[in-house]
């Protein structure tokens, strides 16, 4: 299968967007010098839609994602990623609550692993998952990006530094 990618600038750093057959398959933390692949492929329109929605999200103007997603993972991962998409903007959940929501209350560590494997961070909002004690726990892009996203969504108070 062929995919097309584009690197965009964002408030949390460069993001590499990857689409395949008009569906978003990946949002990755990109190195600024990473080459752009297949920029003018048939999926350019899908990349434009992803970039537009992300721009609107970062501007605080997006009410709901409307992108077609193609999440490739195990049945367990799929269930975790579906649960993440049910966490409303402006709220958080915990690994324990996600495990309970998918009917696997003792699978907290496996849920954490599946969340860490999320191929579409930001849009599939793994940043909204925190520790049971309220601590900000791991995030594939680093805790600085997680903190920014949670502040952007009004979950954490604005930085007063």
PyMOL commands that set and color helices and strands:
alter all, ss='L'
color gray80, all
select helices_A, chain A and resi 44-58+75-84+95-101+108-116+126-128+143-152
alter helices_A, ss='H'
color red, helices_A
select strands_A, chain A and resi 4-8+15-20+23-29+93-94+129-130
alter strands_A, ss='S'
color yellow, strands_A
deselect
rebuild
show_as cartoon
